[in-house]
Amino acid sequence: MFNRLSEKLGDIAHKLRGSARISESDLDATLREMRMALLEADVALPVVRHLMEEVREQALGAEVARSLQPGQVIIKILHDVLADLLGGQRRDLDLSKIPSVILLCGLQGAGKTTTAGKLARLLVAQGKKVALTSVDATRPAAREQLQVLAGQVDVPYIAGVGQTAAAMARSAINEAGRSGCHVLILDTAGRQVVDDALMAEIREVAEAVKASERLLVLDSMTGQTALPIAEQFHAAVTMTGCILTKTDADVRGGAALSVARSTGVPVRYVGTGEKIEAFEVFDPRRMAGRILGQGDVVGLVEKIQSTVDHAQAQKAADKLKKGQFDLGDFAEQLGQMQNMGGMAGMLKMLPGVKLPQEALAQMDDKPIKRMQAMVYSMTLKERRYPKIINGSRKKRIAAGSGTTVQELNQMLKQFAQMQKMMKKMKGSKGRRMMAQLAGRFGGMGGGMPPGMPPKK
């Protein structure tokens, strides 16, 4: 979502890092570049003005003048102001009541029903007992779609009873309480445009259920149109947050920067793709770091924790130590990387990795899938002992995986080189090599990326 903005602000931050001295004219030139980048990203003009005034006021303060690295200090100021603009601190859902009701509302086509399923999956992973219900009395298909999604994420669907949306909502809450559910996610009706009837219905449902959280689902592709939509819903039912969907599309991202500042409704979650697992918590401080090209190591670790099979990873680590890592393990590790968003998805979150967005966009994970296909076309014995793969076996494997013998030879050569390197990494010699490697990268594990605020 922030690709273009991140590239431009990342370049500005990169230039600032090397500056030993920054004059007021240098600062004005930098702020002009930032202003243009934000306006091109479809950020609302009042929001841009506020951001520029805040950065300039703080950057001209005594802290920057006294600093030996003024460029770094300005990056930190920009990071803090951006984070504040995006909503400040990350806010977790209030789920203290049992059952806690999460009311979802938004226009038709924003991805509200799919978001209900994604949010349910996320809360189940956190150990919550979740149920889904729809109070869309006019569109039976919407209720059926949510019922299907409930089955996909393995949570119960509660069909509320009643002639009105409010009556259906009350019925569903009573059933959720009897079933011992911690959370009931309530999907409301949508319309193509905001109208009085929709607002009246949502107000009636909100009053009937006394929801713990009222979340507005916004399509990030609507750009500046998202602002009046958010304002109208917020005026009808005081929202506690919003969820941005379709953020993986080629959009400019200005809505996320504008909504929180203009309406006071913070972004709480973002939908990052069509798959049910493509959904994540929105952390303003970490997102500000990603926009400025500082990566998001915490986000990467969380992604690894949520997607990696830990038992499988431990088994692979044990095999590595013993030098028994085979082609089957290799294919499994490639699959784990795919689950984490592929090579491009991981590189975006690493600090210090400065690659053009075009290069990241062109990163193709198809070779990884082809390598997996080759391995899965082998017998178990061939995966364990690749040396037995002769000419006729190669032809069979290539035909079974839809690849060529040349591609198979290349993959086997790469794997052999990797195995050779792993054998060298064993013992005290390997530990020395790892220490040298860590020294070459400046001991990345020890501190925060340049320009990031210190730990509190």
C-alpha positions as CSV (number, residue, x, y, z in Angstrom):
1,M,0.0,0.0,0.0
2,F,2.8,2.5,1.0
3,N,5.2,1.4,-1.8
4,R,5.5,4.7,-3.6
5,L,5.5,6.8,-0.5
6,S,8.0,4.5,1.2
7,E,10.3,4.7,-1.7
8,K,10.3,8.5,-1.8
9,L,10.5,9.1,2.0
10,G,13.0,6.2,2.3
11,D,15.3,8.0,-0.3
12,I,14.9,11.3,1.7
13,A,15.8,9.5,5.0
14,H,18.8,7.8,3.3
15,K,20.2,11.2,2.2
16,L,19.7,12.7,5.7
17,R,21.5,9.9,7.4
18,G,24.8,10.9,5.9
19,S,24.5,14.6,6.7
20,A,26.9,16.0,9.3
21,R,25.3,19.4,9.2
22,I,21.8,20.5,8.1
23,S,21.0,24.2,7.6
24,E,17.5,25.7,7.6
25,S,17.5,25.9,3.8
26,D,18.5,22.2,3.6
27,L,15.6,21.4,5.9
28,D,13.1,23.5,3.8
29,A,14.3,21.7,0.6
30,T,13.8,18.3,2.4
31,L,10.3,19.3,3.6
32,R,9.4,20.3,0.1
33,E,10.3,16.9,-1.2
34,M,8.3,15.3,1.6
35,R,5.3,17.5,0.9
36,M,5.3,16.4,-2.7
37,A,5.7,12.7,-1.8
38,L,2.7,12.9,0.6
39,L,0.4,14.8,-1.8
40,E,1.3,12.3,-4.6
41,A,0.4,9.5,-2.1
42,D,-3.2,11.0,-1.9
43,V,-2.8,12.3,1.7
44,A,-5.3,15.0,2.5
45,L,-3.8,18.6,2.3
46,P,-4.7,19.6,5.9
47,V,-2.9,16.4,7.1
48,V,0.2,17.2,5.0
49,R,0.3,20.8,6.4
50,H,0.0,19.5,9.9
51,L,2.8,16.9,9.4
52,M,5.2,19.5,7.8
53,E,4.6,22.1,10.6
54,E,5.2,19.5,13.3
55,V,8.5,18.2,11.7
56,R,9.8,21.7,11.0
57,E,9.0,23.0,14.5
58,Q,10.8,20.0,16.1
59,A,13.7,19.9,13.6
60,L,14.6,23.6,14.3
61,G,14.7,22.9,18.0
62,A,17.9,22.8,20.1
63,E,18.1,18.9,20.1
64,V,19.0,18.9,16.4
65,A,21.4,21.8,16.7
66,R,23.4,20.1,19.5
67,S,23.3,16.7,17.8
68,L,26.5,15.3,16.2
69,Q,24.2,13.5,13.7
70,P,21.4,16.0,12.9
71,G,20.2,13.8,9.9
72,Q,19.5,10.9,12.3
73,V,17.6,13.1,14.7
74,I,15.4,14.5,11.9
75,I,14.6,10.9,10.8
76,K,13.6,10.1,14.4
77,I,11.4,13.2,14.5
78,L,9.8,12.3,11.2
79,H,9.2,8.7,12.4
80,D,7.5,10.0,15.6
81,V,5.3,12.5,13.8
82,L,4.3,9.8,11.2
83,A,3.5,7.3,13.9
84,D,1.4,9.9,15.7
85,L,-0.4,10.7,12.4
86,L,-1.2,7.0,12.0
87,G,-2.8,6.7,15.4
88,G,0.1,6.8,17.9
89,Q,0.4,3.7,20.0
90,R,-1.0,0.3,18.9
91,R,-4.4,-0.4,20.5
92,D,-5.5,-3.9,21.3
93,L,-9.2,-4.8,21.2
94,D,-11.3,-4.4,24.4
95,L,-12.5,-8.0,25.0
96,S,-13.1,-7.8,28.7
97,K,-16.8,-8.6,28.5
98,I,-18.1,-12.2,27.9
99,P,-19.3,-12.2,25.3
100,S,-17.6,-9.2,23.8
101,V,-19.3,-7.9,20.7
102,I,-17.3,-6.6,17.7
103,L,-19.6,-4.7,15.4
104,L,-18.3,-4.4,11.8
105,C,-19.8,-1.9,9.4
106,G,-19.0,-0.3,6.1
107,L,-20.2,0.0,2.5
108,Q,-21.0,-2.9,0.3
109,G,-17.9,-4.2,-1.5
110,A,-15.4,-3.0,1.1
111,G,-14.7,-6.6,2.1
112,K,-16.6,-6.5,5.4
113,T,-17.8,-10.2,5.3
114,T,-14.4,-11.6,4.4
115,T,-12.8,-9.3,7.1
116,A,-15.1,-10.9,9.7
117,G,-13.7,-14.3,8.9
118,K,-10.1,-13.1,8.9
119,L,-10.6,-11.4,12.3
120,A,-12.2,-14.5,13.7
121,R,-9.1,-16.6,12.6
122,L,-6.7,-14.1,14.2
123,L,-8.6,-14.1,17.5
124,V,-8.9,-17.9,17.6
125,A,-5.0,-18.0,17.2
126,Q,-4.9,-15.8,20.4
127,G,-6.9,-18.5,22.3
128,K,-10.4,-16.9,22.1
129,K,-13.6,-18.8,21.5
130,V,-15.2,-16.9,18.7
131,A,-18.5,-17.0,16.9
132,L,-19.7,-15.2,13.8
133,T,-23.2,-13.8,12.9
134,S,-24.7,-11.6,10.2
135,V,-27.6,-9.2,10.8
136,D,-28.1,-8.4,7.1
137,A,-31.8,-8.9,6.8
138,T,-32.0,-7.9,3.1
139,R,-29.2,-10.1,1.6
140,P,-29.4,-13.8,2.4
141,A,-26.3,-14.4,0.2
142,A,-24.2,-12.3,2.7
143,R,-25.3,-14.5,5.6
144,E,-24.5,-17.7,3.6
145,Q,-21.1,-16.3,2.6
146,L,-20.3,-15.7,6.3
147,Q,-21.5,-19.1,7.2
148,V,-19.1,-20.6,4.7
149,L,-16.2,-18.5,6.1
150,A,-17.1,-19.6,9.6
151,G,-16.6,-23.2,8.4
152,Q,-13.2,-22.3,6.8
153,V,-11.8,-20.8,10.0
154,D,-13.5,-23.5,12.2
155,V,-15.7,-21.2,14.3
156,P,-19.5,-21.5,14.9
157,Y,-21.9,-19.4,12.9
158,I,-24.9,-18.2,14.9
159,A,-28.1,-17.4,13.0
160,G,-29.9,-14.7,14.8
161,V,-33.8,-14.8,14.9
162,G,-36.0,-11.8,14.3
163,Q,-37.6,-9.6,11.7
164,T,-35.2,-6.6,12.2
165,A,-31.4,-6.4,12.3
166,A,-31.5,-5.3,16.0
167,A,-33.7,-8.3,17.0
168,M,-31.4,-10.7,15.1
169,A,-28.4,-9.2,16.9
170,R,-29.9,-9.6,20.4
171,S,-30.9,-13.2,19.6
172,A,-27.3,-14.0,18.4
173,I,-25.7,-12.4,21.6
174,N,-28.0,-14.5,23.8
175,E,-27.0,-17.7,21.9
176,A,-23.3,-16.7,22.1
177,G,-23.6,-16.3,25.9
178,R,-25.2,-19.7,26.3
179,S,-22.5,-21.3,24.1
180,G,-19.7,-19.8,26.3
181,C,-18.2,-17.7,23.5
182,H,-15.7,-15.0,24.4
183,V,-16.2,-13.0,21.3
184,L,-19.1,-12.5,18.8
185,I,-18.2,-10.8,15.6
186,L,-21.3,-9.1,14.2
187,D,-21.4,-8.3,10.4
188,T,-23.9,-5.6,9.5
189,A,-25.6,-4.8,6.2
190,G,-23.9,-2.6,3.6
191,R,-25.0,-0.3,0.8
192,Q,-23.4,1.0,-2.4
193,V,-23.6,4.5,-0.9
194,V,-24.1,6.0,2.6
195,D,-27.9,6.6,3.1
196,D,-30.2,7.5,6.0
197,A,-31.7,4.0,6.2
198,L,-28.3,2.3,6.5
199,M,-27.2,4.8,9.2
200,A,-30.5,4.3,11.2
201,E,-30.2,0.5,11.0
202,I,-26.6,0.5,12.2
203,R,-27.4,3.0,15.1
204,E,-30.3,0.7,16.1
205,V,-28.0,-2.4,16.1
206,A,-25.2,-0.6,18.0
207,E,-27.7,0.5,20.7
208,A,-29.1,-3.0,21.0
209,V,-25.8,-4.8,21.4
210,K,-23.7,-2.3,23.4
211,A,-20.6,-3.5,21.3
212,S,-17.2,-3.5,23.0
213,E,-15.7,-2.5,19.6
214,R,-17.2,-0.7,16.6
215,L,-14.9,-1.1,13.6
216,L,-15.4,0.5,10.2
217,V,-14.2,-1.5,7.2
218,L,-12.8,0.8,4.5
219,D,-11.5,-0.1,1.0
220,S,-8.1,1.4,0.8
221,M,-8.5,1.7,-3.0
222,T,-11.2,4.4,-2.6
223,G,-8.4,6.9,-1.7
224,Q,-9.7,10.3,-0.5
225,T,-13.3,9.1,-0.7
226,A,-12.6,7.1,2.4
227,L,-12.5,10.3,4.5
228,P,-16.2,11.4,4.0
229,I,-17.3,7.8,4.4
230,A,-15.4,7.5,7.7
231,E,-16.8,10.8,8.9
232,Q,-20.4,9.8,8.1
233,F,-20.2,6.5,9.9
234,H,-18.3,8.0,12.8
235,A,-21.1,10.7,13.2
236,A,-23.8,8.0,13.2
237,V,-22.1,5.5,15.5
238,T,-18.9,6.5,17.4
239,M,-16.3,4.2,15.9
240,T,-13.4,2.8,18.0
241,G,-11.3,2.0,15.0
242,C,-11.2,1.1,11.3
243,I,-9.9,-1.8,9.2
244,L,-8.3,-1.1,5.8
245,T,-8.8,-3.8,3.2
246,K,-7.1,-4.5,-0.1
247,T,-3.8,-2.9,1.0
248,D,-1.9,-5.2,-1.2
249,A,-3.3,-3.4,-4.3
250,D,-1.3,-0.8,-6.1
251,V,-2.8,2.1,-4.2
252,R,-1.1,5.3,-2.8
253,G,-1.9,4.7,0.8
254,G,-3.1,8.3,1.6
255,A,-6.3,7.0,3.3
256,A,-4.4,5.4,6.1
257,L,-2.5,8.6,6.8
258,S,-5.5,10.8,6.5
259,V,-8.3,8.8,8.3
260,A,-6.8,8.7,11.8
261,R,-5.8,12.4,11.8
262,S,-9.0,13.7,10.2
263,T,-11.6,11.7,12.1
264,G,-9.8,10.5,15.2
265,V,-10.6,6.9,14.3
266,P,-7.3,4.9,14.4
267,V,-6.5,2.1,11.9
268,R,-6.6,-1.2,14.0
269,Y,-6.1,-3.9,11.3
270,V,-5.1,-4.2,7.6
271,G,-6.1,-6.8,5.1
272,T,-3.0,-7.6,3.0
273,G,-4.4,-10.0,0.4
274,E,-7.2,-12.3,-0.6
275,K,-6.2,-15.3,1.5
276,I,-7.9,-15.8,4.8
277,E,-4.5,-15.5,6.6
278,A,-3.6,-12.2,4.9
279,F,-4.6,-10.0,7.8
280,E,-2.5,-8.3,10.4
281,V,-2.6,-5.9,13.4
282,F,-1.8,-2.3,12.4
283,D,1.0,-0.9,14.6
284,P,1.5,2.8,13.8
285,R,5.1,3.0,15.1
286,R,6.2,-0.1,13.2
287,M,4.4,1.1,10.1
288,A,6.1,4.5,10.3
289,G,9.5,2.6,10.3
290,R,8.5,0.6,7.3
291,I,7.4,3.7,5.4
292,L,10.8,5.3,6.1
293,G,12.7,2.2,4.9
294,Q,13.7,1.1,8.4
295,G,12.1,-2.3,8.1
296,D,10.0,-4.1,10.7
297,V,12.0,-6.8,12.5
298,V,9.3,-7.3,15.2
299,G,6.7,-7.8,12.5
300,L,8.9,-10.3,10.8
301,V,9.4,-12.2,14.0
302,E,5.7,-12.2,14.7
303,K,5.0,-13.5,11.1
304,I,7.6,-16.3,11.6
305,Q,6.0,-17.2,14.9
306,S,2.5,-17.4,13.4
307,T,3.3,-19.2,10.2
308,V,6.3,-21.4,10.9
309,D,5.7,-25.0,12.1
310,H,8.0,-24.9,15.2
311,A,8.2,-28.7,15.5
312,Q,9.2,-28.9,11.9
313,A,11.7,-26.1,12.3
314,Q,13.3,-27.8,15.3
315,K,13.5,-31.1,13.4
316,A,15.3,-29.2,10.5
317,A,17.7,-27.5,13.0
318,D,18.6,-30.8,14.6
319,K,19.3,-32.4,11.1
320,L,21.4,-29.4,10.2
321,K,23.6,-29.8,13.3
322,K,24.1,-33.5,12.5
323,G,24.7,-32.8,8.8
324,Q,21.6,-34.9,7.8
325,F,19.7,-32.1,6.0
326,D,18.2,-33.7,2.9
327,L,16.1,-32.5,-0.1
328,G,12.8,-33.2,1.7
329,D,13.8,-30.8,4.5
330,F,15.0,-28.3,1.8
331,A,11.5,-28.4,0.2
332,E,9.8,-27.9,3.5
333,Q,11.9,-24.9,4.4
334,L,11.1,-23.4,1.0
335,G,7.4,-23.9,1.8
336,Q,7.8,-22.1,5.1
337,M,9.4,-19.1,3.3
338,Q,6.4,-19.0,0.9
339,N,4.0,-18.9,3.9
340,M,5.8,-15.8,5.2
341,G,5.2,-13.9,2.0
342,G,8.0,-15.0,-0.1
343,M,11.4,-13.4,-0.6
344,A,10.0,-9.9,-1.4
345,G,7.7,-9.9,1.6
346,M,10.6,-10.8,4.0
347,L,13.1,-8.3,2.4
348,K,10.6,-5.4,2.9
349,M,10.7,-6.0,6.6
350,L,14.4,-6.2,7.1
351,P,16.2,-3.0,8.2
352,G,19.1,-1.8,6.0
353,V,17.9,-3.5,2.9
354,K,17.4,-0.8,0.3
355,L,15.9,-2.2,-2.8
356,P,13.8,-0.2,-5.4
357,Q,10.1,-1.1,-5.2
358,E,10.2,-2.1,-8.9
359,A,12.9,-4.7,-8.0
360,L,10.8,-6.0,-5.1
361,A,7.7,-6.1,-7.3
362,Q,9.6,-8.1,-10.0
363,M,10.9,-10.7,-7.5
364,D,9.5,-13.9,-8.7
365,D,8.9,-16.8,-6.3
366,K,8.1,-19.2,-9.2
367,P,11.7,-20.7,-9.2
368,I,11.1,-21.7,-5.5
369,K,7.8,-23.4,-6.4
370,R,9.6,-25.2,-9.3
371,M,12.3,-26.4,-6.9
372,Q,9.6,-27.7,-4.5
373,A,7.8,-29.4,-7.5
374,M,11.1,-31.2,-8.4
375,V,11.7,-32.5,-4.9
376,Y,8.1,-33.7,-4.5
377,S,8.4,-35.6,-7.8
378,M,11.2,-37.6,-6.3
379,T,10.9,-40.8,-4.3
380,L,11.8,-40.7,-0.5
381,K,15.0,-42.5,-1.3
382,E,16.0,-40.0,-4.0
383,R,15.3,-37.1,-1.6
384,R,17.6,-38.7,1.1
385,Y,20.3,-39.8,-1.3
386,P,20.4,-37.4,-4.3
387,K,23.6,-39.1,-5.6
388,I,21.5,-42.0,-6.9
389,I,19.6,-39.8,-9.3
390,N,20.9,-40.9,-12.7
391,G,19.9,-39.8,-16.2
392,S,16.7,-41.9,-16.4
393,R,15.6,-40.7,-13.0
394,K,16.2,-37.1,-13.9
395,K,14.0,-37.4,-17.0
396,R,11.2,-38.9,-14.8
397,I,11.5,-36.2,-12.2
398,A,11.6,-33.4,-14.7
399,A,8.5,-34.7,-16.5
400,G,6.7,-35.1,-13.2
401,S,7.5,-31.6,-12.1
402,G,6.9,-29.8,-15.4
403,T,10.6,-28.7,-15.5
404,T,13.6,-29.5,-17.6
405,V,16.6,-31.8,-16.8
406,Q,18.8,-28.7,-17.0
407,E,16.8,-27.0,-14.2
408,L,16.9,-30.1,-12.1
409,N,20.7,-30.3,-12.6
410,Q,21.1,-26.7,-11.5
411,M,18.9,-27.3,-8.4
412,L,20.9,-30.4,-7.4
413,K,24.2,-28.5,-7.9
414,Q,22.9,-25.7,-5.6
415,F,21.8,-28.2,-3.0
416,A,25.2,-30.0,-3.1
417,Q,27.0,-26.7,-2.5
418,M,24.6,-25.8,0.4
419,Q,25.3,-29.2,2.0
420,K,29.0,-28.7,1.6
421,M,28.8,-25.3,3.3
422,M,26.7,-26.7,6.1
423,K,29.4,-29.4,6.9
424,K,31.9,-26.6,7.2
425,M,29.7,-24.7,9.6
426,K,29.8,-27.6,12.1
427,G,32.1,-27.4,15.2
428,S,34.4,-24.5,16.4
429,K,35.4,-23.6,12.9
430,G,31.7,-22.9,12.0
431,R,31.3,-20.8,15.1
432,R,34.3,-18.7,14.2
433,M,32.8,-18.2,10.7
434,M,29.5,-17.1,12.2
435,A,31.2,-14.7,14.5
436,Q,33.1,-13.2,11.5
437,L,29.8,-12.9,9.6
438,A,28.1,-11.2,12.5
439,G,31.1,-8.7,12.8
440,R,30.8,-8.0,9.1
441,F,27.2,-7.0,9.5
442,G,27.9,-4.8,12.5
443,G,26.2,-7.1,15.0
444,M,22.7,-6.4,13.7
445,G,21.1,-8.3,16.6
446,G,22.4,-5.9,19.2
447,G,20.4,-2.6,18.7
448,M,17.7,-0.7,17.0
449,P,18.0,0.3,13.3
450,P,19.4,3.9,12.7
451,G,16.9,6.6,13.3
452,M,14.5,4.4,15.3
453,P,13.4,5.6,18.8
454,P,15.1,3.9,21.8
455,K,13.3,1.1,23.6
456,K,11.1,2.3,26.5
